[in-house]
Amino acid sequence: MPDRPSPFRSWNGVEPHELRDGVSLLAVGGEQALLCRVTYEAGKGVPSHHHDEAEQVMAVVDGEVEMTIEGETRTLRPGDLVVVNRGLQHELHSAGGVTFFEALSPVPRDHVPDPERDLVLGREGGTLHVER
């Protein structure tokens, strides 16, 4: 049996990566999908942007976040979900702080803090990942 990386990972004891001031994430991914646990401190957000190549699915688990997608704004709370198709302009802001999970596909390399720790690569070796 050839050597392959273990498919098992843990975020226990791992320091979150600061994506931008007050916005941090933990990530794990494979060849085609990336899962992130994202936390915004109170009063923090991400300005309007889009992902040309990656689709994003989010699920809020704690707190609230105001999200605008292509001009439509909603306040998302625990249990709320949103799908951001590739190429759509979106922005987020959390007055009181929020934690959500997001899945992105294909894997955007700018969301992978430590490729050695955070990726489980197979035969494709990460060639399906996208740069931003």
Secondary structure, DSSP 8 states (H G I E B T S, - for coil): ------S----TT---EEEETTEEEEEEE-SS-EEEEEEE-TTEEEEEE--SS-EEEEEEEEE-EEEEETTEEEEE-TT-EEEE-TT--EEEEESS-EEEEEEEES-BGGG-S-HHHHB---TTTTTT-B--
